[in-house]
């Protein structure tokens, strides 16, 4: 059984070292003030007269006896849809979102009048919780949203927030395009629908603006949230740590971390991962390594760490929010709650470390050490880790600028490749051959080995991937272009 160390507030603060012994001030010292609270006209000012209807009838409309009468065929489809949605809400592994959406589309248009208010909200809640936000899951959610709005029915604040989250986070790298889309939905929510933004709304907007590198807008959103009296929770605190990391402002990062501790929020692996990521991005490798070592030391016994899944991650996050709330009400309980909060390294920790030391710095020795420590903690090699490893070989393999062979040799690449093939054949969870991963594998072989090895790798990948026709054509073209160089 895993045992965790107990931490006082001072010990939690000491997990992250101050820079050069410098005293950490309050977060406000590291944020600039802006006069425009209305985000370039995107959102209306806070209006105390605007309220969300609390009538249960509004949220539940239409009731089961008010829906469009269904024939035998429609009734069968509705039963399938209701069963699939409820099953998915109980167990995300039970039913795929593709299947749920396919059943929904079987209903004759307009589809929404066939759904009771309860089923409509359950359907949106289900579609808002894909394991990965991408263009497919976004378009699926937006299609149902469009059906609802075309029928003149209102969305709840969580449903607006989910739409905003999809608009800003469906791509791997957030740009101004995604930021503008999220801001437009915010405007629709407040100006057209008359529903004021919640604390979750502001956290999504702040996160999207930060990841797009629009720090001025992010700080404006932060101030607007404060002016409306929204209380910070763990999501906001972690986003603020991430914000300062993206700005490469480690003094602000440390202040945001200290504020989170003093606010009574539970410090966990997610929090420390945000700290490590920001420190590495800012060039403080030694400080990041010390945080990582303290995360390892937080596990008092040398036991296997529990396997984290999408469902358990969500459950843990909700538990930590509840722990923080109870800890503020009953301070004597807080140390016990903090002890129950996981601080150990997880897959995300190692992905951050391997991406930095492997892809950015080219330090194969460090990468090998982290892979060994993943085995020590029984953390399986995930697709994200393999992607980072193959990127490292593609960027640093072969010969250096002086003509000497690098540590990223063809032999070591073959070793990683063998482990990857074994993991794919063993159906390791979280490992799927998509175009992005396949491209970096081929680049790695092109950099470190021969054209024949590239073709062998391509054939092995082709025999194992499950790509659509368009993606297969794309990969064939990519291979042809690569071999011509």
LUMNUKOL-292186 format. One record per residue: x, y, z of N, C-alpha, C in turn. Coordinates in steps of 0.2 Angstrom, whole numbers, plus 5000, padded with zeros to 4 digits. Example, Ala and Ser with C-alpha at 12.3 -4.5 7.8 and 13.67 -1.06 7.14 Angstrom:
REM LUMNUKOL-292186
506649725039506249785039506649845039;506449895035506849955036506450005039;
REM end
This chain:
REM LUMNUKOL-292186
500449945000500050005000500450065000;500250114996500650174996500550215002;501050245005501050295011501250355009;500950415011501150475009501350515015;501850565014502050605020501550655022;501650675028501150735030501550805029;501250855027501550915025501150975029;501551015032501251075035501251125030;500951185031500951235026501651265024;502051265029502751285028503151235024;502951175025503351125021503051125014;502451135013502151135006502451195002;502551255006502851315003503551295001;503951255005504651235004504751184998;504151154995504251114990504551154984;504351214983504651254978505151314981;505751304979506251354981506151424979;506351474983506351544981506951554976;506851594972507451614967507951654971;508551624971509151654975508951684981;508551654985508351674992507951734992;507651754986507251814985506551804988;506351854992505651844996505151854990;504651804991504051804986503551844989;503351894984502751944986502151914984;501551954985500951934983500851934975;500351894972500351894965500151954962;499852004965499652064962500252104960;500852094964501452134962501752114955;501552054953501752024946501252034941;500752064942500252074937500152144935;500052164929499952234927499252244927;499052314928498352334929498152364922;497552344920497352374913496652404915;496552464911495952504912495252474909;495352434903494752414900494552354903;493952354906493752284909493252244904;493152274898492652244894492952204888;493552194888493852144884493752164876;493952234875493852254868493152254865;492652254870491952254868491652194867;492052134869491752074868491252054873;491252074879490852054885490452124888;489852114890489552164893489752174900;489752234903489952244910489452204914;489752184920489352144925488652184927;488152154926487452194928487152154933;487052184939486752144945486052124943;485752164938484952144937484952084933;485452064930485352004925485451934930;484951894930484951834934484751774930;485051714932484851654928484151634932;483751614927483051584930483251524935;482851524940482951474945482351424945;481851444940481351404939481451334937;481251284940481451214938481051194931;480551234930480151214924480551234918;480951294919481351314913481851264911;482251244916482751194915482551134913;481951104915481651044913481251044907;481151104904480651104898481051074892;480751034888480051004889480050944894;479450944897479350884902479250824897;479250764900479150704895478450704892;477950734895477250734892477250794887;477750844886477750894882478150894876;478450834875478950824869478550804863;478850814857478450794851478350714851;477650704850477450634850477950584846;478150534848478650484845478250424843;478350404836478150344834478550284837;478350224834478750164837479450164835;479650194829480350194827480750244831;480350304832480750354836480750334843;480250304846480350284853480850234854;480950184849481550144850482250174850;482250224845482850264845483050304852;482450334854482550374861482750324866;482450264866482650214872483450204871;483650184865484350174864484750234866;484550294864484950354866484950364874;484450354877484350364884484850314888;484750254885485150204889485950214888;486150234881486850244880487050304884;486750364884486950424888487050404895;486550374898486550354906487150304907;487250264903487850214903488450254903;488550294898489150334898489250384904;488750414906488850454912489050414918;488850354919489050304924489750284924;489850264917490550234916490750254909;491250304909491450334902491750284897;491950224900492250164896491650124892;491050134895490550084893490250094886;490150164884489950174877490350234874;490450224868490850284864490450344863;490750394862490350454860490150454853;490550424849490350414842489650384841;489550324845488950284845488350334848;488450364853487950414856487750464851;488150494847488050544842487650514836;487850454834487550414829486850404830;486750374836486050364838485650424838;485850484841485550544841485350564834;485850554829485650574822485150534819;484950474821484450434818483750464819;483650514824483050544825482850594819;482250594817482050644812482150714814;482350754809482450824810481750864811;481650914815482150934820482150884826;482750864828482850814833482650834840;482850894842482850914849482150904852;481550924848480950924851480750854854;481050804851480950734854481250724861;481650764863482050754869481750794875;481650754881481450794886482050834889;481850884893482350934895482950894899;482750844903483250804907483750764902;483450734897483850694892484250744888;484050804886484450854883485050874887;484950894893485550914897486050854898;485750794899486150734900486550724893;486250734888486650724881487150774881;487050834882487550884882488150874887;487950854893488450834898488950784895;488650734892489050674890489450694884;489250734879489650754873490150804875;490050834881490550884883491150854887;491150784888491650754892492050704888;492350724882492750674878493450664882;493750604881494450604884494950644881;494850664875495250714871494850764867;494950824869494650874865494950884858;494650874853494850884846494350914841;494450924835494050954830493350904830;493450844830492950794829492450804835;492750804841492250804847491950874848;492350924845492050994845491451004841;491550974834491050984829490350944832;490450884835489950844837489550884842;489850914847489550954852489151014849;489551054845489251114842488651094838;488651034835488051024830487451014835;487450984841486950974845486751044848;487251084850487051154852486651194847;486851184841486551224835485851204835;485751134835485051104835484651134841;484951144847484551164853484351244852;484851284849484751354849484251364843;484251324838483751334832483051324834;482951284840482351264842482151314848;482551364849482351424853482451404861;482751354862482851324869483551354872;483551374878484151404882484651354884;485251374884485851334887485951354894;486151304898486351324905487051354905;487251384910487951404911488451354910;488451294913488951244911488951224904;488351224900488351204893488751264889;488651324891488951384888489751374889;489951354895490651344897490951294893;490551234892490851184888490951204881;490451244878490551264871491251304871;491351354876491851394876492551354876;492551304881493151264881493251224875;492751204871492951164865493251214860;492951274860493151324855493851344856;494151344862494751364864495251314864;495051254865495551194867495551134863;495251144857495151084853495751064849;496251114848496851104845497451094850;497951064848498551054852498851124854;498951174849499251234851498751294850;498551324855498051374855498351444852;497951474847498151534844497651584845;497751644841497251694842496551674839;496551634834495951604831495451574836;495751534840495351494845495151544851;495651594852495451644857494851684855;494851704849494351744846493651704846;493751644845493151594845492851594852;493251584857493051574864492751644866;493051704864492751764866492051784863;491951754857491351764853490751724857;490951664859490451624863490251664870;490851694873490651734879490251784878;490351824872489851874870489151854869;489051794866488451764864488051754871;488451724876488251704882487951764886;488351814886488151874891487651924887;487851934881487451994878486851964875;486851904871486251884868485851844872;486151794876485751754880485551784887;485951834889485851864895486051824901;486551784900486751734906487451764908;487551784914488251814916488751754917;489351774915489851724916489951694923;490151634924490351604930491051604931;491251584937491951574938492351524934;491951474931492251424927492351464920;491851504918491951544912492551574912;492751614917493351654917493951614917;493951554920494551514921494651484914;494151464910494251444903494551504899;494251564899494451614895495251634897;495351634903496051654906496551594903;496351534903496751484901496951484893;496351494890496451504882496851564880;496751624883497151684882497851664884;498051634889498751624891499051574886;498751524885499051474880499151504873;498751554871498851584865499451634865;499651654871500251704872499951774872;499251784873499051844874498951864881;499551884884499551894891499151954893;499152004889498752064891498052044891;497752014887497051994887496951944893;497451904895497351854900497351894907;497751944908497751994914497052034914;496852054908496252094908495652044911;495651984908495151934911495151924918;495751914920495951904928495651964932;495752024929495452084933494752084933;494452064927493652064926493352014931;493651964932493451914936493451934943;494051964945494051994952493552054953;493452094948492952144949492252124950;492052064947491452034948491351994954;491851984958491851954965491851884964;492151854959492151774959492751754963;492651704967493151674971493651624968;494251634969494751584966494651514969;494651464964494751394967495351364964;495451304964496051264962496151274955;495651274951495751284944496051354942;495851404945496151474944496851474946;496951444952497651444955498151414950;497951354948498451314944498551354937;497951384934498051414928498451474929;498451504935498851564936499651544936;499751484939500451464939500651444932;500251414928500351404921500551464917;500051514919500151584915500851614916;501051614922501751644924502251604921;502151534920502651494917502751504910;502151514906502151534899502451604898;502451654903502751714902503451714904;503751654907504351644909504551694915;504051704919504151744925504051704931;504651674933504651624939504551664945;504651724946504451754952503751754953;503351774948502651774948502351704949;502751654946502551584947502551564954;503151584957503251564964502651594969;502551664967502051694971501351664970;501151644964500551604962500451544966;501051504966501051444970500951454978;501351504980501251524987500551544989;500251584985499551604986499051544986;499151494982498751434982498851394988;499451394991499551354997499151395003;499251465003498951505008498251505008;497951495002497251495001496951435004;497351385006497051325008496851275003;497051284997496951234992497351174992;497151114990497551054991498151054985;498751044987499251044983499350974980;499350954974499450894971499950884965;499950834962500350824957500250864951;499650884950499450934944499750994946;499751024952500051084954500751084953;501051034955501851034955502051024947;501650984943501850984936501851054933;501351094935501351164932501951204934;502151194940502751224943503351204939;503451134938504051104934504051134927;503451134924503451154917503651224916;503351264921503551334920504251354922;504551314927505251324928505751304923;505551244919505951224914505951264908;505351294907505251344901505651404902;505751424909506151484910506851474911;507051414910507751394911508051374918;507551364922507751344929507751274930;508251234927508251164927508351134934;508851164937509051144944508451144949;508051204948507451214953506951164951;506851154945506351104942506551034945;507151014944507350954947507250944954;507350994958507250984965506550974967;506051004963505350994964505250924963;505450894957505350824955505650784960;506250794963506550754968506050744974;505750804976505350804982504650774981;504450774974503850734972504050654973;504550634971504750564972504850544980;505050594984505150584991504450584995;503950604991503350614995503050544996;503250494992503050424993503450394998;503150385004503550355010503750285009;503350245005503550175004503650164997;504050114995504250104988503750054985;503150074984502550034982502450064975;502050024971501850044964501350094965;501350144961500850204962500250174958;499650204960499050184957498950204950;498650164946498650184939498050244938;498250294935497750354934497450344927;496750354927496350354921495950414920;495650424914495250484913494750494919;494450434920493850434925494150454932;494750424934494950434941495250504942;495550524936495750594936495250644938;494650634935494050684936493850674943;493850614946493550604952494050634957;494750624956495250654961495150734961;495050764955495050834955494450854959;493850824958493250844962493350834969;493750774971493850764978494350824981;494850844977495250894980494850964981;494450974976494051034977493651034984;493350974985492950964991493350964997;493950934997494450935003494651005004;494751054999494951125001494351155004;493751145002493151185005493051155012;493151095013493051075020493651095025;494251095022494851115025494751185028;494451225024494351295026493851305031;493351265031492851265036493051235043;493451175042493751145048494451135047;494851185049495551185048495951125051;495651095056496051035060496050975055;495550975050495550925045496050925040;496250995038496651005032497250965032;497650955037498250905036498150835034;497550815036497350745034497150745027;496850795024496550805017497250805013;497650845015498250855011498650795010;498750755016499050695016498750645011;498050655010497750605005497850634998;498150694997498150714990498850694987;498850664981499450634978499950684976;500550674978501050724976501650684972;501550624971502050584967502050604960;502650584956502650594949502150554945;501850574940501450534936501650544929;501250514924501450514917501550584914;501150634916501250704914501850734916;502150714923502750734925503350714920;503350654919503850624915503750644907;503150664905503150684898503450754898;503350794903503650864903504350864904;504650814908505350814909505750784903;505450734900505750704894505650744888;505150784887505050834882505650884882;505750914888506250964889506950934888;507150884892507850864892507950824885;507450794883507550754876507450794870;506950824869506750854863507150924863;507050964868507351034868508151034869;508350994875509050994877509450944874;509150884871509550834868509950794873;509750794880510150754885509850684886;510150644882509950574882510050534889;510550554892510650524899510150534904;509950604904509350624908508750584906;508650574899508050544897507950474899;508550434898508650364900508450364908;508750404912508550404919507850404921;507550454917506750464918506350404916;506550374911506250314908506350254913;506950254916507050204921506650214928;506550274929506150294935505450284934;505150294928504550274926504350194928;504850154926504850084927504750074935;505150104938505250104946504550114949;504150164946503550184949502950144945;503150094941502650054937502150104933;502450154930502050204925502250174918;501750154915501850124908502050174903;502450154898502650204892502050224888;501850284889501250304885501450334878;500950344874501050374867501450434868;501250484873501550544873502350544875;502550484879503250474880503550454874;503250404870503550384864503650434859;503150484859503250534854503850584856;503950594862504450634864505150604863;505150534864505750504862505950504855;505450484851505650494844505750564841;505450614844505650684842506350694844;506550664850507250674852507750644847;507650584844508050554839508050594833;507450614831507350654825507750724825;507850754831508150814831508850814833;509050764837509750754839510150694837;509850654833510150594831510650604825;511050544824511550544818512150574820;512350634817513050664818512850734820;513350754825513350824827513650874822;513650934823513950984819514650984818;515050944822515750934821515950864818;515350834815515450764812515550704816;515450714823515450654827514750624828;514750564830514150534831513850554838;513150564838512850584845512650524849;512450534855512250484859511550454856;511250494852510650474850510750424843;510950364845511250324839510650284836;510850254830510350204827510250144832;510750124835510650064840510150074845;510150134848509750154853509050174851;508950194844508350204841508050134840;508350084838508050024837507849994843;508150004849507949984856507250014857;507250084856506550114858506050094853;506250084847505750054842505449984844;505949944846505649874848505149884854;505349924859504949934864504249964862;504250004857503650034855503149984851;503549944847503149894843502849844848;503249824853502949774858502349804862;502449874864501849904867501249914863;501349924856500749924852500449854851;500849804850500549734850500249714856;500549744862500249724868499649764870;499349804865498749844866498849894873;499449924874499549964879499050024879;498650034885498150094885498550154883;498150204880498450264878498950264873;499050214869499550204864499150194857;499150234853498850234846499250264841;499350234835499750254830499350304826;499450374827499150424823499650454818;499450494814499850524809500450564812;500350604817500850644820501450594823;501250544827501750504829502050464824;501750444819502050404813502550444810;502350514809502850554805503550564809;503450574816504050584820504450514820;504150454820504550394819504950394813;504650404807504950404801505550454801;505450514803505950564804506550544808;506350504813506950484818507350434814;507050384810507450334806507850374801;507450424797507850454792508450494795;508450514801508950554804509550504806;509350454809509850404812510050344808;509650324803509850264800509750274792;509550224789509550214782508850224779;508850234772508250234769507850174769;508250114769507950054770507550044777;507850074782507550064789506950104789;506950164785506350204785505750164782;505950134776505350094773505150034777;505650004781505449944785504949974791;505150034794504750064799504050084796;504050104790503350124787502950064786;503250014784502849944783502549924790;503049924795502749904801502249944804;502250014803501750054806501150044802;501150034795500550024791500149964793;500549914795500249854797499849854804;500049904807499749914814499249974815;499350024811498850084812498150064809;497750114812497050104809496850174807;497150204802496950264799496450264794;496150324793495650334788495950334781;495550334776495850334769496250394768;496050454770496350514769497050524772;497050494778497650494782498150444779;497950394777498450344774498750374767;498350414763498650444757499150494760;498950534765499450584768500050554770;500050494773500650464775501050434770;500750414764501150394758501450444755;501150504755501450564752502050594756;501950584762502450614767503050564766;502950504766503550454765503850474758;503550484753503850494746504250554746;503950614750504350674750504950664754;504950624759505550614764506050574760;505850524756506350484753506750524747;506350574744506650614739507250664741;507250674748507750724751508450704750;
REM end
